[in-house]
Amino acid sequence: MNKIKAVLREQGRTQAWLSDKIEKSYVVTTNYVNNKTQPSLHILYRIADVLDIDVRDLLVPSKP
């Protein structure tokens, strides 16, 4: 699970904007945002870089 949708909302950015920045199709990006598929670590780091946040902020902790 990831928190890409929440971060995009907090920053006032759209899925279309993110898809352009990470050079993935809108459909692929939408699947990442809606947790239908998970991005690879490489892509997750790219998303974090584009959003200017720590990659850990995109992940849901596995333990409380």
C-alpha positions in Angstrom: 0.0 0.0 0.0 1.1 3.5 -0.7 0.0 7.0 0.1 0.6 8.7 -3.3 -3.0 9.8 -3.5 -2.9 11.5 -0.1 0.4 13.3 -0.9 -0.9 14.5 -4.3 -4.0 15.9 -2.6 -1.9 17.6 0.1 0.2 19.2 -2.5 -2.7 20.2 -4.8 -1.3 18.1 -7.7 -3.1 15.8 -10.1 -2.5 12.3 -11.4 -2.0 13.7 -14.9 0.8 16.0 -13.6 2.5 13.1 -11.9 2.2 10.9 -14.9 3.9 13.5 -17.0 6.7 14.0 -14.5 7.5 10.3 -14.0 7.0 9.6 -17.7 4.4 6.9 -17.2 1.0 6.6 -18.9 -2.0 8.1 -17.1 -3.5 4.6 -16.7 -0.3 3.2 -15.0 -0.1 6.3 -12.7 -3.8 5.9 -11.8 -3.2 2.3 -10.9 -0.3 3.4 -8.6 -2.4 6.2 -7.0 -5.4 3.9 -6.4 -3.2 1.0 -5.1 -4.3 -1.3 -7.8 -0.7 -2.0 -8.6 2.4 -1.0 -6.7 5.3 0.9 -8.3 8.8 -0.7 -8.3 11.3 0.8 -5.8 13.0 2.7 -8.7 9.7 4.3 -9.6 8.7 5.0 -6.0 12.0 6.8 -5.5 11.3 8.8 -8.7 7.9 9.7 -7.4 9.3 10.8 -4.1 11.9 13.0 -5.9 9.3 14.6 -8.1 7.1 15.3 -5.1 10.1 16.5 -3.1 9.5 14.2 -0.2 11.2 11.3 1.6 10.3 8.0 0.0 9.2 6.7 3.4 6.4 9.3 3.3 4.8 7.4 0.4 4.7 4.1 2.3 2.2 2.7 4.7 4.1 1.2 7.7 3.9 -2.5 7.9 4.0 -2.4 11.7 2.5 0.3 14.0 
